[in-house]
Amino acid sequence: MRVLIVANKSKPLVAAALERIVPAIARIGQLVGIEAETQTEAIVADADVILVLGGDGTLLSAARRLRGRQIPLLGVNFGRLGFLASFTPKQFDQHFPDFVAGKLPITARLALETSVLPTEIHCRFGDGADVAQRRRFVSTALNDAVVTAGAPFHMIELEIAANGPKPGDGAWAGIRYFGDGVIVATTSGSTAYNVSAGGPIISPNVDALCVTPICPHSLSFRPVVISSNSTVVITAIRVNEGTTVFCDGQESTNLVAGERIVIRRSPEPVLLVENPESREWHTLAAKLNWAASPGYNTNKL
């Protein structure tokens, strides 16, 4: 088992974990390197698995830097929530022999490919090669792609279309929308920015995307769940100087009026090593206090 470690050394307990884990891997496996979370270049190490020590942000960074390479990621959570980095340090220690033996379950998580097309470009959005040749920005995301209003923080106007062109004329039939932006989230990212903005929690086993408006200037524009095979096209009609598209909150580019963002399923999923002890509803209850009843006030007068 060849192991690459990506570590967020700004977390107080990660350094101590490295001192314990590195010798253990060297005894029964092969450590091919240790990289910092702050590195930005693509991961090129020849590894069988990537061990991520940090939090969900560290794992998202490592997933993006893989650039589609199908190397499983195992996240050990030293952060706060840890939905993607699903192992606690104690659980990882308990499952370490199975980790080195390659016996832990692996799932393929849907990722997004986000492209930005310049204002003068009018291409066939159903043609992936056409988009790839003409885009000025591209990034992948495991959680979400977000268009946010930015400074000077006036409402922006977007046109949002999904699923395909209108039959007969090849045009994308969208809706105009005023607000502070929009989130296109995967099921893995449904518990991130999406749920904070009022979007639904979606099981990662569901093959879907969620489109969630941010502070819409409408009481009737609610989040909508669509097929993961849909292509979402967002046209910037009126934007601010600071209007930006973010991918997993890490890679970004500014937008100008007339540009189009094309968001669709990435051809390469992200492979995650799953914690065999995790149970979906228990995880929600433990990390989000989901479905908890109000407690009694035990304070004495």
N, C-alpha and C positions, 0 to 999 in steps of 0.2 A: 504494500500500500504506500503510494507516493503522496505525501501531504504537503500542501502549501498553506501557510498561516497568514491571514490578513488580520492585523491587530490594531485596535484603537487604543493606543497607549495613554491617551488622555484620561481614560477611565481608571480610577484609583486601583482597582483590584486586578487589572489585566496583566500588569508586570509580574505580580506574584503568580498568576496562573501560568504565564509563559515559563517561569522557572520550574514549574511542576510538570507541564505538558511536554515541553521540548525534549527532555531526557527520556520520557516515557515513549514518545514516538520513535526516537532514535534507537531504542532497545528492540522494538518489534516491528518497525516500519522504516520508511525513508523520508526524512524531512528535506524538501527541495528548496525551501526558502521561507523567509519571514518578511512580509511587506507591511508598510504602514498604511492606515486608512487614507492618509493625505495624498498618496500617490495617485496620479491622474492617467498615466499611460496604460495601455491595454495590458492585461495579464497574459503573459506568453509562456509561463512555466509549464513544463510537462508534468502534470499532476493528475492523480486519480480522484482527489477530493480536495476542496478548499475549506479549511477550518477558519471560521470567522469569529473573532473574539471582540465583542463590543455590544452593539445594539442593532436595532432594525436599520438605522441609517448606515452603519458600517456594512451590513449585508447588502443593502441596496447599492452602495458604492461598488462593492466587489462584483455584484451581478452586472452592473453597467459596464465595468471594465473588462468583463469576459468577452464582450462584443459578439455574443451569440455562441461562443464555444460551449459545448455540452459537458461541462465539468460540474458535478454536484457541489452544492454549498451546504455546510452545516454551521448554523449559527448558535453560539453560546452567549446568552444574554447577560451583559453587564450594565445595561441601561435601565429604562423604566418599564415599558410595556412588554416588548419582546414577542410580537405576533409571528414574525418571520424567523427571528433568532429564538427558536422555541425551547432550547435546552437551558435549564439553570446550570450553573457550574457543578452543583452536586449531582444533578441528573447526568451530565456529560461524564463525570468521573465513573458513575455506575455503569454507563453504557460504553465505556471506552474500549473494552475488548471487542464488542460487536462493531464498533466504529472502525477499528483497525482491520477487522476481518471483513469489512464491507457487507455486514449483515443487516444494517439498519434500513428501514423503508425509504424509498425515494419517490417523490412525486414531481410531475412536470407542471409548472405554473405558467399560465398565460402571461405574456408580456406584450407591451405596446410598442409600435414603431410610430414615431411622430416626425412628420416632415413639414417644413415651412417652404411655401412656394412664393417667389417674388410677385409683385403686383402685375407685371406684364405677362405672366405665365397663365395660359389657359390650356390645361391638358385634360386627357381622358382619365378621370379619377379611378376608373375600374382597371386601368392598365398600370400595374405596379412598376414595370420597367420605365414607363413614361414619367411617373413621379420621381423615381430614383435618378433619372437623368437631369431633371430640371430643378430639383430642390436646392435651396441654399443652406439648409440646416436639417440635420437628422439626429435623433437620439432615441434610445430605447428606455423603457420604464417598466418596472415590475409592479409598482403601485398605481401611478396616475400621471396623466398629462393635464396641466392646469394653465388656463389663460387667466391672468389676474390684471386688474385695471391699472395699478401702479400710479405713481405721481403724475399730475397733481390730484389724483384720487377722485376725479369726476366719474360719473357713470359712463360706461362704454356701450357701444352698440355692436352686436355681433349677429351674424346669420349662421344658424346651425342646421345642418342637414345630416341625415344618416340613411343607411340601408341601400341607397342606389339612386341613379338618375330617374327622372320622371319618364315613364314609357312614351316613346314616340319622338321626343326631341333631344334626348341625351342630357337635359339640364338637371341640375340638382335642385330639388324643391325643398327649400328650407324655411325656417321661421326666424323672424327678426326678434331680437331680445335686447332689452336694456338692463344693465345691472353691473355688478362688480367683477364678473368673470364667469367661468364655467370649469367644472372638473369632469374629466373622463377617466373613470377608475376601473381597474380590474377587480375581480372578486378578492384577490389578495390584498388590494388597497382599499377595500370597502370600509375597513375599520380605521383608516387613516384620516386624511383631510375630508374625504367624502362623508364620513359619519359626523364629523364636526360641523359640516355645512348642512346637515339635515338629511343626508342620503341614507339609504337602507344598508343594513348589515347583510352581506350576501355570503353564503357558504363558499369557500374556495373550490368546492367540488362542482359548483354550477358553472356552466360554460356561458358566461355573459359579461357584458360591460354595463356600467352605470353612468349616465349623463346627469350631473347635478349642477344646477345653477347656483351661483354665489350671490346672495342678496338680490334676487330678481325684483325688478320694478313691476311686479305682477303677483297677485295672490294665487293665480291659477297655473303658473309654470312650476310644476313639481318635478322631482327627480324621476327619471325613467330608466328602466332596465331593458337593454336591447341585446340582440344576438352578438356573440363574440366575433362572428364573421362579418359584422357590419363595418362599413367604413364611415367614419364621422368626419365631415368637412366643416370647418369653422372659418368663416370669412370675416375679417376685421373691417367693419363698416366705418365706425368712428371710434378712435382710440386715443389714449393719452400718450404723452412722451415716454412715460415709464411703463406702458403696457408690455407685458412679458409673458412668454410661454415657458413654463417650468416642467421638467421631466424628473419625477421623483424628488422634486425640490432641490436638485443638484445641478443638472445641466440646464441652460436657459439661453434664450435669445429674445431681443426686443422685437416688437411688431410695429408695422406702420399700416395705415389705412390701405385697404385693397389686397393685402396679403392673405393667403389661405393656409390653414393648418390642416393637414390630412393625418388622421389618427386611425390606425388599424392594427389588427393582430400581427405581432411579429412572427415571422416564419420560424424563429427559434425560441422555444420556451426556456424558462429558467428552471433548472433542476434543484430541488431542495431535499436535503436529508431530513426526514420528519422524526420528531420525538415520539416514540411508541407509547409514551405515557400520556400524551396530549389527548384531550377530548374536547371537541369543538365548543359545546355549550359551557362546559366547565371553565374553559379558557376565557370565554367572554365574561362569565360571572366573576372569575378571579381578577381579571385585568381591567374590566370596565365597570365592575359592580353591577353588571347587567341583571335585570329582573329582581333586584334586591328590594325587599319591602321596607317601608319606613320603620325605623327602630323606635322603641319606647324611650321617652325622656326619663333618665334615671337620676338626674340631678336633684338634690334635695334643696328645699327652700331654706 
